[in-house]
Amino acid sequence: MPHPTALSSEIVTLERKIDLFLDKHTSLQKELQRAKQENEELKLALNSKEEELERFKKSIKISKLAQLTVADHSETTEVKRTINEYIKKIDKCIAHLSQ
């Protein structure tokens, strides 16, 4: 049977290790929570940038369409066709969102 003092010393060592483990666990939980929060913030920022990019793309398309209209009136049929395609796409998007 181990000596009571040796056993007591092992218990103290074990308690110290448990305390260190719990401190590390708590620290890692906090770090994980911060990482999750940062991840959510980055996702929101990314979504915002993607939406902004889409707006710019649409703006460029509209600008090109306007230049096409102004540049050559003989292409009116093409402009009308392009506009009708956009309207159909928008209608599909609205129908999809309404579901």
GIURGI-V397278 format. One record per pair of residues at least 4 apart in sequence whose C-alpha atoms are under 6 Angstrom apart, sorted by the first residue. I is the first residue (numbers start at 0). J is the second residue. D is the distance in Angstrom with one decimal. If there is no record, write none. Layout:
I_J_D / I_J_D
//
This chain:
27_31_6.0 / 34_38_6.0 / 41_45_6.0 / 66_70_5.7
//
